[in-house]
Amino acid sequence: MSSRQQIRLDLWPVHDNAQESGRAVPYLDINGVDDPIDFLFTLGGKYGLIARANLHTLQGQKKAGKSAAGLALIVAAIKGEFIGITPSRENLAVLWIDTEQDKNTLRQKAKAVLSMAGRETMPESLKIVTLRGYGSPADALAATLQAIAENAADFVFLDGVVDLCQAFNDEEKSRAVVRQLEAHAEKYGAAILGLIHTNKYNDEARGHLGAIMQQKSAEIYQVNKEGNTAQVTQPFSRFAPVPPFSFTFADDFKIAAPAEGNTDLERFAALNKAFAPLFADAQRLTAGELVAAYMDYYQKSKRTAQDAIKAATFARVLDRQIDGRRVYYCLPFQDINAEDDI
């Protein structure tokens, strides 16, 4: 008799098993009709950001301006436009959930938001939830999910995802929290933007919670601060990429576009225009090929070409990819006419 293990056909799964267990398997009908991606905001009137029914991550180091970036979106939703960000429709329903600030500080921040939006009273479209000291992390998570369910908000700014998890370095507990947030975004059609801290010496999100948030997010936004200016970039998007934008800090929790104007889009447009011709015949180029193409097209030195590539990569005009031992560059915005004004 053969010692090999025999296949038990009586244990082979059949379609009826799902019905017997009371679950319906969500098979995909590829002939179904999908609605276009519904972005809640646009940047510069052209680039969509914060997609509905998805989970998003807003990350950065401590005191980098993460909360301020989230508040800028809230101001834009209320005011109709702010630092180049415009809501996709009027009266977006906004749910602002804060797990970190005491009530006095949160009230001051809320008043700053209204002031930046040119409002004296809080609109009906904005609801604020304060969860600092609200029982256990499980209690805070339950309150967050309940608020999302009963408010039917378009945009949910969750300032402090870590306080919803009992142990942010526990993979199972972290995955359970992220899974519930993701499910509520899908069920209620909300775009949830969760704030996560990054490590002190790099831009990796902290703990298992941060890593899983990144994995499950449709868009990731990174905030870095230099002096009195914070820059927001988008290192990852499942949809069309978004160029960077900046803001400066003022007193009383207020922010504004840089004094000389928000030049990020202008700088982005110039760099995009400069590199677009180099990718006319190729979707991606190796580092050496791109340097050579830049030198040949603009008749510049190797050092000038390398500096230009470095600047374009920092501005997210170029996407740098590592494939084995080779480094490749591509132009994420290849579908954009380089002659268009931004």
N, C-alpha and C positions, 0 to 999 in steps of 0.2 A: 504494500500500500504506500502511495506517495506521501511524503512528509509535508508537502506543500499545503498551505491553508486553502481550503475550498471556499468558493464564493457562495454565500447564503442568499439565494434569490428571494427568500421570504422576507429578508430584511431590506430589500431594494426599495427606495422611496418611490411612491406613486403620487399622482396628482391629488388623489382623494385625501391624502394625509393632512394637507393644509386645511381642508374643510372640516375634517374630524377634530382637529385641534382648535377649531373656532377662529382661525386666522385666514385672511385672504391674502395670497401672495400678490404684491403689486407689480404684475407684468406690464411692460411698456409696449404700448401700441405705437410703432414708429410712424404710422400714417396719421397720428393725431396732429391737430393744429395747435401750435404754441403761440402765445402772445409774445410780442417783442419785450426785451428786457426793460423793466420800468425803473429807471433811475430817478431817485427823489430830488437830486440836485444836478446842476451843470456848472462847470468851471469855464469862465470866459465865454459862456453862451454856446459852447461847442462840445465839451467833454463831459460825459455822464459819470456820476459817482454816487455811491451808496445805493445799490440795487435792492429793490423791494423783495420781501420774502427770503432774505438771506442774512447770514451772520457775517459780521465784519469785525476786524481787529484794528484798534488804534493803539500804537505802542510807542514807547520811548523811555528814556531814563528819567529818574526822579527830577522834578522841577524843569523838565524840558519844554513844557507847554502843552501836554496831552489834553488836559481838561479844557484849556483855552481853545484848542482846535475843535473839540466837540461843541463848545459853546458857540463858536463861530457859525457852525451849521445851524444851531438853534436860532441864533440871531437872523441868519439868512431866511430861515423858514418863516419867522414872524414878520420881518421887515420887507421881504421880497427880493433883497439883494444885499450882499455884504462881502467886502474884500474880493469881489469878482465871482462869488458863489451865488447862484440863483436857484430857488426852488422850482421844481417842475410844474407845480400848480399852486394856486392860492390856498391858504388855510390848511397847510399840512398839519395833521395832528401829531403833536410831539409829546413823548413821555420821557422825562428826565429823572433817572433813578441814580441816587448818590448813596454810596455806602461808607464814605470816608469823612465827610465834613460834619462838624457840629451844626446845629440848626441856625445859630447866629451867622456863621460864615456862609452857609448855604443861602440864607436870605440875602446877604450882601451880594453874593454872586448872581442871584436871580434878579436883583434890582439893577445890577450892572448890565445884565442881558437886556432887560427892558429899556434901559437908558440907551444902549447901543442900537436898539431897534426903534428908538424914537417913540416909545410907549410909556404911559404913566401907570397903567394898570395891567395886570396879567390877563392875556386873552384866554378865551375858553379853549382854544386849540392847544394850550400848554398845560401839562400836569407835571408836578414835581413830587417825587417820593423820597423821603429821607430814611435811611436804614441803618445809620450808625447806632450801634448798641441795641439793635433789634434782635434780641435773642441769639440763637445759635446761627451758624452759617446755613443750616437747613431751613430755619425759620425765614432768614433773609431771602433764600432762593424761592421758597414758597410764596412769599409776599411779592417778589419780582415777577414770577410767573402769573400770579393772580392779577397784578396790575396790567401786565401785557394783555391778558385775556379780556379784562373788563373795560379797557380803554380803547381797544381797536386802533392803536396809534399807527401812523405811517412810519414815523421815525422814533426809535428808542435809543437814547444815549445812556448807556450803562457805565457809570463812572465808578469802577472798582469791582471787576469780575471776581478777583481773588477772594473777596469777602463772602462770596456765595459758596465757597468750597471749604470743606472741613480740613482738607490737607492738600495744598496745591502741588505737592510733590508726590502724591499718591495717584498713580495712573488711572486706576479704576474709579476713584472718587472724582477725579478731574474729568474723565470721559463722560461720567454720568451727568455732571453739571452742563458741560458743553452740548451734550446730546439733547438735553431738555430745552436749552436756549435755542438750538437749531430747529427743533421740532415746533416750538412756539412761533418762531419767525415764519416757518412754512405754513403753519395752520392759520395764523392770523394775518398773514400778508404784511408783516412788519419787517423793516430793515433795522436790525439790532447792531449797534456799534459798541463793542465792548472794549473798555480801557484796560490795558495790560502793561506792566512794567517790564523793561528789558534789563539784561545783566549790565553790570557796571562797566565792563570792558569790551562789550560788543553789542550788537543789535539783536541778539537772540532773546526771545521772550523767556521769562523766568519760569522754571519748573515744568512739570508735566502739563499743568493747566495751560500755561502759555503756549507750549508746543502744540497741544491739541487744538487750542483756539486758532493758531496759525493754519493748521492742517484743514480745519473745517471752514475757514473764512473764505468768502467769495472775493473779498478785497482786503488788503492789508495796507494800512497807512502808518508811516514812520515819522515821528516828530523829533527834530534835532534843533538845539538852541545854540546860537553863537552871539554873544553879547546880549543885546536887547531884542534880537530878532529870532523867531522860530520859523523853520522851514518844514513844510509837510510834503513828503514824497510818497509815492505808491510803489513799493518794491514788488507787489504781486497783485494781479487781478485775473479772474477767470473770464473777464470780458475785455472791452477795449481799455488800454492803459490811460492814465491821467497824468498830465505834467505837474510839476511841483508848484506850490504857492506858499507865500510867506505872510507873516503878520508881526507886528511889534507890540510890546507890552506897555500899557499906561497904568495910571494909578487906579485904585478901587476896582481891581479885577477886569478892567476894560482893555480891549485890544483894538488895533487899527491896522490898515494897510501901511507898509513902510512909507516914511515921509516922502521919499522920492517917487512913490507910486509902486504898485506891485509889478516889478519888472521881470518876474519869473517867466511869465508867458512870452514876453518879448524876447528874452534870452533864449527860451526854448524854441521859439519860432526861428530865430537866427541860426541856431545850431542845427535844427531839423532841416532847414533850407540848405545848409552847408553840406550835410552828410547825405541827403537824399540822392543826389546824382551818383554817389559812389556805390549805391545799391541798386542801380537801374537794371543791372543784368544778373544780380545774385541776391538771394534772400538772406544769406549770411556769409561772412568773410572771416578768415582766420585773422589773428592779430597782425601777422606779417603782411597778409594781403591787404588789410585795411590801411596799414601804414603806407604801403607802396602805392595804393590807389590815391590816398590823400596827397602824397608827395607828387605824383604824376599829374593829378588833376589841377592842383593849385601851385605847382612848381615851388614847393616849400621844402625845408630841411626835415630830416627825420625827427629831430627834437621837436620842431613845431607841430609835426603831425601827431606825435605821441602826446604832447600837451593838449592838443585839440580833442583827441580821443578821450583822454582822461576827463576833460571838462564836460564832454558830451555824455560820458557814462555817469558822472556825478549828477548831471541834470536829468537823467533818465531818458535822454534822447536815444542813447544806445543801450542795448541790453547785452550784458557780458555773460557768456555761457562757457562752462568747462565740459568738454567731451573727451574723456580719456586724458591724454597728455596735451591736448590742444585747447587753445582758448579761441572762442568764436565770438563775433559781434553781429548783432542784427538790429534792424531799425523797427521798433514796435509800432511806430506810427507811419508805416510805409503807405497806408491807404490815404494819408493826408497830403493834399497838394501842397508842395513846398512854397508855391507862390501865394497861397491863401494867407490872408491876414488872420492873426489869432487875437 
